[in-house]
Structure formats: structure tokens, C-alpha cells
Amino acid sequence: MGRTKKVGSAGRYGSRYGKKIRQGVVAAELTGKADYTCPSCLKNTLKRARAGIWECRKCGTKMAGKAFKPS
């Protein structure tokens, strides 16, 4: 496995698929793993549970949104 200091999680692909595609993968993974503001309790605790399903870790609210970012 190569180094991933510069390329982040896309280091698992090595030199395959091209730079732009690998950068897009990194951007999608980072936005999917980030915390967002819950619309009901207004805390920064909304996390992605599955593709399109977002769940607040504080109040337990579940909502549907986009795959990598809540709408």
C-alpha cells in the first residue's frame, strides 16, 4: 500500500483512475463523514447513517437527504 499523506483516502487506488476522479472520491468521503446541523435541535450532531439517511446523535431525529450531504 502506498503513502496517503498527500492523497488521503484515495491512496488505496494507487495511480489508477486519474487524479480528478480520485480527488472527487476524497471530497465525497469527507462530506459524507462530516457533522452537520440538525434541523430540529440545531446542534452540530447530524451524521450520515446510510446513503440518503441522516440521523441526529443528540435528539435521535432521522431524515432523508442527499447521499453525501443533507438537503
N, C-alpha and C positions, 0 to 999 in steps of 0.2 A: 504494500500500500504506500502511495506517495505521501509527500508532505501536504498539509492542508492549511498552513498558516496564511497564505495569500488567497487561496481559492475557497476556503471554508468547507462546507459540507459537500461541495461538488468535487472535492478531491477524490472521491470514490470512483469517479468516471475517468480519471486519468486524462489523457489527451484526446479522448473520443468526443464526438458530437459537436464540437465547435465551441468557441468562447461565449458567444451570445446566448446560446441555449443553456449552457452551464450557469451563466450569470442569472438567467431567468429562473432556473431551478432554485438557486440560493435565495433569490428575492421572494419567491413563493413560499419557501420553507420558513424564512424569517417572519413574514407577515402572518403565516398560519400559526406560529408558535408565540406570537406576541400577545400581551394582555390588552384588552380594550375596555372601554367604559360601558358598564351595564346600564341599559335604558331605564330600568325600574328602580334600582337602588343608587345609581350614579357613582358607584365605586369602580375602581380600575381592576376588576376581577373577572371579566368575561373571558373565557378560554374556549378554544375550539375542541369540541368533543369528538366529532366526526366531520366528514365532508358536508358542509352546509348546516351543521348543528352546532350551536353555540350555547354554553352553559355558564351561569354565574356561580362562582365558588362560594360567594357570601350568602346570597338570598335563594339560590337554587333555581332561578328562573331559566327556562330553556327557550330558545328562539331559533327560528330558521333564518339563514342569511346566505351570503355567497360562500363559495367553497373555501377561500383563503382569507376572507375579510368580512366581518359582519356588515350588513347593509343598513 
